[in-house]
Amino acid sequence: MKSFRDYIKELKEKNDIVEIEREVDPIIEIGKIEKEYSDKKTIFFKNLKGYNTPIVSNIFNKRENIALAIGTDLEGIKNKIVAAVENPVDTVVVKDGPVQEVILTENINPLKVLPIPKHYKKDDGRYITSGVILASDPETGIRNLSFARMKVNSNNKINIMINKERHLLRYFHKAEKLNQPLEIAIILGSHPAVWLEGAMPDGLVMDYMDELNIASGLMGQPSELVKGKTISLEYPGNAEIVFEGRIINNIREDEGPFGDYAGIYDVPPRKNPIIELSAIAMRNDAIYHDLLPYSAEHFHLGGIPRETDILKRIRSAVPSVKDIHLTPGGCSRFHAVVQIKKQAESDANHAVIATLFPTESARDIKVVIVVDEDIDIYNNFDVEWAIATRVQWNRDIMIMNRMEGLLDPSAISTTPSTLLARDEILTAKIGIDATVPFEKPDYRELYERVGF
């Protein structure tokens, strides 16, 4: 089956990789270089100061790379994701795999073994940012893949910040009620379909769905798993590195600040759970896979699964919707552009309301711009042009106050302290109808774009 290395080879054949030969410090310096190439190239750092393990970053620097990873084209990405969710492929267990060529179980300290970066100057230490977290429901055994930021301490302990919407947090709370830790595997450098699946929002993947099987569906073949050495979980045998461990029940410790996807530091420190590592499994010549928060790759990884979820949902409410894009300028979270084939004057308003319906994928959206079919929603110039030539502010905007948010940093000051105490955010949202008026056909030629 295809591996992370096979994908890197494909990127190299497409001239998408820049190799950094000189020594690079994994503390801050690496983040500066990753930012420089954010939307340009995959980066292969060959020489990390103090370590023998190389780092690959920026593998999803453009949407075309995601299409390549799951065997489709740009237009087919969202359909391929939906097809994988609806047609999962069962995983298979094999006897062994290269990820277990080296097993470390004594005196575990990831910082001594691997070049785990510190990306931004105020980050609370060195973080695993690209690790896909595998866990299974303590009651049903259904497997979940997800992301969370993880601060690595100078021992076998890791602080983990689990988003309240994640299945992983529900699993952990179930384990705590049973007065037991939750086994997990942190997977680095697996097939990129596993990586993409880990970013799928809970609205797209229901509680009863096994996410390793969905990842296999994205790959188009069964994922071959090996049994953990110190945990009962099975994980991809061709991964580069896997941390085995348990989230310890009834313990919380301070973690943060952290420079996250929105380009600001998440402060103040939070009381978050602790992972206790029991083993590090890795290839003899392992490659460490890294992700720079607040980069094009971060936006693509988080945004495309959310686009898929929202598109699937709003099409059922507004059939005229053709596509949706969560723009990089909005951190692939806050700004949505919706393309419709307008059938009635009300379609644009209905599309705004449907897009803002508060699911996990949509809670952060603050701005919805609805455009016609002739506008390329992936082209910022096109979208701005539609606003400039088709919008009247007294007619074409909707402002909605006291809407549910999730991670909007601008909304903190306007949210009552009683709600902040429960980790809820209230925010204002706007819808912009940048479509051509439908009910006055004689006016439509006034909006026609010049052409040849």
DARA-V252676 format. One line per field, one symbol per residue. ss: DSSP state (@ for helix, = for strand, . for the rest). A space follows every 10 residues. Layout:
ss->???
This chain:
ss->...@@@@@@@ @@@...==== ====..=.@@ @@@@@@.... .=======.. ...====... ..@@@@@@@. ...@@@@@@@ @@@@@@.... .==....@@@ .===.....@ @@@....=.. .....===.. .=====.... ..====..== ==....==== =.....@@@@ @@@@@@@... .=======.. .@@@@@@@.. .......... @@@@@@@@@. ...====... ...===.... =======... ..===..==. ....==...= ========== ==....==== .....@@@@@ @@@@@@@@@@ @@@@@@@... ======.@@@ ....====== ......@@@@ @@@@@@.... ......==== =........@ @@@@@@@@@@ ..@@@@==== =====...@@ @@@@..@@@@ ....====== ===....... @@@@@@@... ..
